[in-house]
């Protein structure tokens, strides 16, 4: 059996591969590792959240720091 080169796959290819080969735990881990390395994490909040402004401002500051 040949080794699969997950790093050569695009995100979409890796995701599709894992969907077809759900028993391949290494593929799942490669995909999760790739997702966790992304700096574009979403800010989860609602307008009713008392810390809404603070969370949004922190996310904006973080994004600006990354671009510097």
N, C-alpha and C positions, 0 to 999 in steps of 0.2 A: 504494500500500500504506500503510495507516495505522500509526502508531507504537503500540507496545504499552506500556502503563503498568505496568511490573513492580512499582513501589512501591505501586500500588493493590491488588495481589493479596495474599491471605493467603499464609502459608508453604505451606499445602497446595495452594492454587491454583497458585502459582508452580512448585512441584515437579511437579504434574500437567501443567502447560503444558510444562515442559521435557521430561518423559517423552514427550509426544506430538510435540514439536518438537526433537528432539535436535540438529538442525543449527543451532539458534539459540544461538550461543555467548554472545550478550549475556544471554540468559535464564539460562544456566548461571552466568555471572559474577555476575549479580544475586543468584542463589540462594546462591552460595558467599560473596559479600560479606555477605549477611544472616546466614548461619550464623556467620561469623567474628566478627561484631559482638556475638554473644551472650555474656553473662558466665557462663553456666551450663555451662562446659566440664567434662567428666568427669575424674575422677582415675582413671588407669589404673595399677593395681598388683595384686599378688597377696599372699596371706598369707606366702608364702615369700620375698618381697622383703625384703632386709635393711633397706631404708629405708621399710618399710610405715608405721610409726608417724609418721615424719617427714613423709611425703607426705600422710597423712590430716590431721595437725595443721595443715600448711601450707594445705591446702584449706579447712579449717574457719576458720582465721584470715582467709583471703582473703574467704570468704563473709561473715564478721562485719564486715569492713572495708567491704564494699560496702553493707551495711545501715545503716551509721552515717552 
